[in-house]
């Protein structure tokens, strides 16, 4: 589904991603682990076209390297950014409609129906400003917004960040449901224990490069991963 190769991202003289890559098979669930500052979010933003970068990105066999972010979304990438990044002065429904701004009206209506079926709490709060939602509800909104276009690939960046344990369980349950439905997932996650329980394959990033990869179950037992990310 996704293959990225030799991706390079720099901010001035600072190198965030130093010529690295990964691949995500169709229908797979792949985890990307690493400490803060390892380059994970910069790699994600390169994949979705939000930062200037070098390298090659293909989605479902199509080279999308030269496409802007909105065209990559139209090709089938859904993105849940780090820190939720909902629009606080817009309602729940308005946030969702922004997620489908490239879609015709009929697809927007289908997306809204799907989002409210998946997250009934958002349906109850569809007219509320996003700023009035709890952290867990905002995370639901960010996820639902990314799903509005019915993407082929869902790229999720730190979805459990700042959530209470019970909400982390709920969010992962939603991802499991989506994955069982056939959605391909690439998940950046600090909560290594939870994501490695669910993903099939995992990568570890450090200093802008992939330094370790393998089946998720194997990495969950790897002493380097346990010491650094699981404890």
N, C-alpha and C positions, 0 to 999 in steps of 0.2 A: 504493500500500500504506500509506504513512504520510504524513500532512500535519500539520505543527504551525504554528501561527500566533500571533503576538504573545505568545510565552512570556516571562514575567518571573519571575526568581528573585532574592530578596534574603536576605542573612544579616544581620539587624539593619539598620544603615544602609548596609551594603555591597551594591551592586547587582552581581550576578554575570551575570545574563542580562537584557538591557535591551529586551525587546519584539521578539524576533526569531523567525524561522521558517524552515522548509525543507520539501522534500517528497522522498519516495523512491518511485519507480515500482515496481510489482509486478515482481519478477524482477530488479530493478536492483541495482547495487553502487555506493553513494554514499560518498564520503570526506568527512570533516570535519577540516580542518586548523586549526592555530592555535598560538600560543605558550602556554607554561604560564601559567595565570591568565586565559586568554581567555574562559573560561566554557563550554568544551566539555563537561566532565564534569557541570557543573551542568545544562546543557541535556539531557544524556543521562539524568540522574537525574530530571529533570522528565518526560521522555517515558515513563519506566517507573514513575513515580509515587512515587519515594522522597524527594522534597522538596516542601515546600509551594510552590505556584507559581500564577500566573495565566496565562490563555491557553487555546487550544483545541488538542486533539490528536485526530486521527481515525486509525483503523486499519482498513484495508479498507472505508472508507466509514462506519464506525461511530464516533460521538463517544464517546471514552473519557475525556474530560477530568475527569469527576467520579469515576472509578473508583479504588479503592485499588490498590496495586501488585500484590497477588496476583490481582485480577480482570483487570488488564492482562496479566499472564502467561497467564491462562486464555484470554484473547482471542487470544493468539498472539504475544506479544513474548518473545523470549529475550534475556538480558542477560549479557554477560561484563564484569564490572566492572574498573575500573582497579586494578592491584595484585593481581589474581587473587581474593583474599578467599575462599580455600578455608577449610574448617573444620579446623584443624590437628589437633585431638584426635579427629577422626572418620576412619574408614577411607575409602578411595577409593569403595567401594560406598555407604557411608552418605552421603557427599557427593553422589553422583549421585542417591540416593533423595530427598534434600532438594530437589534441583532439580525433582523431580516430585511434590512434596507435594500438589499439587492434583489429581493424576491417580488414576484407579482402578488396581487392582493389575495388570490386564492391560496397561494402557498403560505402567506402570512396568517391567514385564518386557520389553516391546518396546523401551522406551528404553534399558534396560541392554544388551540384545542389540546395538542399534545403536551405542551408545557403545563397547562392547568390540570391535565389528567395525571401527569407525573408528579406534580407538586401541588396538591390541593390547597395547601396553605397560601400559595401565591394567588390562587383563584380567589380566595377570601380577601386578599389584600390588593387586588388588581388596581384599585384606584388610589392606594396609598403612595406617598412619596417614598422612594427607595431609602432616603435618609432616616425614615422612621422605623425601618425594619431592624430586627436583631441581626447579630453577626451571622448566625446560622441561616436566617432567611435571606440575607444578602448573598450568601454563598449559593443557596438554591437558585436565586435569581441569576447570578452569574453563569451557573451551569445551564439553566433553562435558556438563557439568552444565546449561549453558544450552540444550543441544539435547534434553534429556530429554523435554520436552513437545512435540517436533516443531513448533517455532514457525513462524509465517508470516514473521516479521521477526527477524533476528538483529542486535542492537545490540552492537557490540564496542568496548570502550574500551581503547586502548593495549595491544593483545595482544602486540606485540613488545617491550614494555618489559622491559629487563633481560636479554634473551636473547642468547646468542651468535649470530653471523651464520648458522651452519648451522641452528640451531633456528628462527630467523626465517624462513628459506626453507621449512622443514618446516611451520610454522604457516600461512604464506601458501598453501602447496600444499593444506592441508586446507580453507582457506576457498575456494580455487578449486574444489575438488571439490564442496563444498557448494553453491556458486553454480551450477555446471553442473547440479546436481540440481534447481535451481529455487528455492533459498532466496534471499530478498531480504536484502541486507546494508547496514547503515549502520555505517561504521567510523570511529571517532575514532583518529587515528594521528599520532605524531610522525615516523615514518619515511615522509616524504612521497614519496620516490623509489619505494619499493616499492608503496605503496598507489595512487599515481597510475598506475602501470603496469597496474593491474588494474581499478580502478574506471571506471565510465562517466561519472560526473559528480562534481563536487567543490565544496565550500564552504570558504571561509576565514573564520574567526571572530577578532575582536579586540575587546577591551573590551566583551564581552557582546553583540556584534552580528555579523551576517553582513556582511562588507565586500567579498566577492568570490565569484563563483560562475561555473561554466561547465563545459563538457566537460573531463573529467580530462586528456585529451591536450593540450588548449589550456593549461590551468593548469600542466602540467608544463613548458611552454615559456615561460610568462609570467615576465618578468624579476623582478617583485615576489615571486613564489613561489619562484623559483630562488634569489634572494638571501637570502630570509628562512628558507626551509625545506629547500632541497635543497643549495645550495652548489656 
